[in-house]
């Protein structure tokens, strides 16, 4: 069995032009099918990764947002929904 460190494991880090700036609502969707994890921003697929390192079968999720050091932002999450088909 593979050892996984406690806490969260970063799978990807980056930005997207699909994110709307200003005081508007953005919708983020993550879809996990098998070992593929796809991220959508406002209905646009922005990233897909294939996890061959961790092979998670269950666990917790997390969501975060940040900006470059010289570009402060105020981010609020209205809700997070996790569902299983």
GIBELHU-V170279 format. One line per field, one symbol per residue. ss: DSSP state (H for helix, E for strand, L for the rest). burial: # if it has 16 or more other C-alpha atoms within 10 Angstrom, else .. A space follows every 10 residues. Layout:
# GIBELHU-V170279
ss=???
burial=???
This chain:
# GIBELHU-V170279
ss=LLLLLLLLLL LLLLLLLLLL LLLLLLLEEE EEELLEEEEE ELLEEEEEEE LLLLLLLLLL LLLLLLLLLL LLLLLLLLLL LLLLL
burial=.......... ........#. .......... ........## #....#.... .......... .......... .......... .....
